[in-house]
Each structure stands twice: as C-alpha cells, then as structure tokens.
C-alpha cells in the first residue's frame, strides 16, 4: 500500500499549504512529490464547497493532460488532514525571477516554443468522450512558467483554467479571472478565447526581452497596436522576431497566430540565431541555480510526518465521462475577490498556487504562491494577486441561476474563391456567408473532404479568408465604423 510523508512546507495560505512530500510504495519504492493540501477546516468556510470542487476539478484535468511542458498530476487523495492533489515535484525557478535580469533572445524563443507546444496540447488533447478539451489557461505570465536547471519549461497553475469536460464540479463561468497586465483586450472585455493565452505569452516574451512590465492592454485597437509598436521598437531583435511578437500582441484575437503557428515560428527564429547563441539549457544550467540560492529556505520538518488516507471519503457524484469546463483563479483581479487556488496543470502549472476565493473577502492569501507549489526552493516573493473581474452582483434567489442568454450572432462573409465554408461547433454547423454566434469553431470547405485541424475564433462580424492549400481559415474583422 502506498503512503505519503510530509517533508517540507513550501508555502501556506488561509485555506491550505503546499508541501514537499515523499511517496512510499511497495518494495522500498519512493519518490518525492508536491502535495497541495487543503485544511480540513475549509469545509466550514463560506466558500468551502467551491474550493473543494475546484481542487477536484484541477486534479481531474491534470489527469487528462500529458505533455513535457505540463506538470504531471499523480492523484487526488483524501487524507484525515483534508483533500489533496499530488503533483510532480518541479525543482526550478519561475520566469518572474528573471524579468528584471533579462533573458537572451535565443533563450526567449525556446521558452515561447515550449509554452506554445504545451498550450496546443491542452487545446487538442481529447477528453474521455473523445472531444478536444479546449483548455484555456487564462493566466499565462512569468510567475506561472517554471524553468529547471536541466532546461525544462513547465506551465504552472491550472487553478483558473477553462476546459471542456463535463465531470467538472465548480461552476464559475460568471466570473472572469486573470492578471491584468497579461489579459488581452477581449479578455478584459469578458470574452475568453484561446487567443487570449497567445497574447499573454507574447506579453511574457516581451517582458523577458525588455526587462520590465509591458503594462495593461488598451481596449481601443488602434491605440493598443500603436502602443505595442512603440514598446517593441527599441528591442535589439530582427524584423521577423518583432513581427511575431507584434502578431501575438495584436489587439484583435483574429490577427494572432494559433499555438501551433507560434511554436513553429519561434523554433525557426531560434534556429536563425545560430548555434553560437545561448541555448535554453546552457542558460538554465547557470541562471536557475543562482536564482535558487537567493531564495529563503522552506520550513523543513524535524522528522517526516505521515499522512493517513481516508478510504471511506466518497467523492460527489460526477456527470458522465464527457467534457465540460473548469475555470481556476490566479493573480490580480478587478473586483479583488481572491481565494488562493493552487493551480497546476500537472507540471504545467505547479508553480502557480493561487487558490482564488471568488468571494468578497479582504485581500488575503488563501494558498501559497505558485512558486511554492512545485519547487524545492523556498517560496520567493509572492506575485501580485490575480485580478478577478466580477460582474455586477445579481440579486440572490433560491432557484439556481439560469444560464446566460446565447450571444447574438454576427454576420460573416467569405473572400472570393472560398465558397461552401461551414463552421462546426458542438455538433452544430453554420453556413457562411450567414449569421454565426460568437465562439470557437472548426472550419470545413467544399473540396477539403474534412474540417480543418486548427480552430478559428469568431469575435465579431467580418470576412473569412480561407487557404485551400493548407486547409486553414482566418477571420478578417469588418472595419470599425
């Protein structure tokens, strides 16, 4: 029988703690892991049920994702001390520790390629029903990206991720999460699209190159694009490199490349820098240990403390094995309603411990910062709290809140030569030209024989431009009036 021993506390908050622990199995098998443990008293909290639901949702999502850039989930366990998610232990430093120091351009492109690859995997990985999970991280930022001394990159903190899996328990679609400085214009306006993660990755890359914060996005597209161009102009990078950053940071989501394209271009840009340019591995071998030395040690126990598993603890009934939507929380939020949620898409988001409490609590840390989650090193300075954009409070009623009305459709046309285009989502198809609801679709066109493999985001009226050679469509937004 396997058992766990707590070794060192890596971080603590109002609702739980993150520990370095040891998993012990039969035949003298042992392995160090990270355990995100909620206090047993959390059930007495006003939002205790939601916290527990989010923890279990995170564990289920981590169990479905498998990628080198995503922290691996081990299991969901109920101990006498409370519910816990067991995660891969990732020893390294978060990129937030390197923003002010600067990172070589060649290394930045390797990091961008790895993160984009992880985001693509999270979008495309099938759930138990065979449909893509369509995971949106919703809080990509330097503090949620960890680099190991061996040159691995891990996306941390799936606490506020949005995904399509019906076994989820938490229902938080009415609340928008993220960190203001990394939220795209459409995400600030309340629209969640995969392109929002590409924007946040672009901000992260720009900050690593600039060595300072990029600042908040502007809602006016022209003003936003002008501001970005001015910020990127002084950087000592090539025209192609500036071009990719500009596309990733474009005001309109339809103008940004998808994760697959970002990965492809970032790898090409890294190769163009040549073999003499610093590699991610050579840089990490030096920079990560230096960052770890500067950290304050964690609180190590005098002797390992065994955890006792409660085998009788039943899980709440879950819906059929299909796919739905689990959003988690993170740093700053507009209505400052934090509750620390240790998010970690397995290794993907281990460093991001943000147990958000979607309540109007005073701004207290609920769980340790992301760094503590999967790092052997002590908890570094906690990043700014995740901003939660909470809509105006509705009048409470005893009856469950009805689902929000479907968004009104927008008019789409097609460019010449692209006839017979059909947009497909959730088994429904919409013919273009015509009226289509806002959302994310896969496209099909006469003569292709199948729908495209890439997603297309419909964010407003415009024209579909389709390339029959690569079987890909993109939305050209209609001119603003």
Secondary structure by P-SEA (a helix, b strand, c coil): ccbbbbcccccccccccccbbbbbbcccbbbbbbbbccccccccccaaaaaaaaaaaaaaaaaacccccbbbbcccccccccbbbbbcccccccccccccccccaaaaaaaaaaaaaaaaaaacccccccccccccccccccccccccccbbbbbccccbbbbbcccccccccccccccccccccccccccccaaaaaaaaaaaaaaaaaccccccccccaaaaaaaaaaaaccccccaaaaaaaaaaacccccccccaaaaaaaaaaaaaaaccccccaaaaaaccaaaaaaaccccccccbbbbbbbccccccccccccbbbbbbbcccccccccccccccccccccccccccccccccccccccccccccccccccccccccbbbbccccccccccccccccccbbbbbbbcccccbbbbbcccccccccccccccccccccccccccccbbbbbccbbbbbbccccbbbbbbccccc
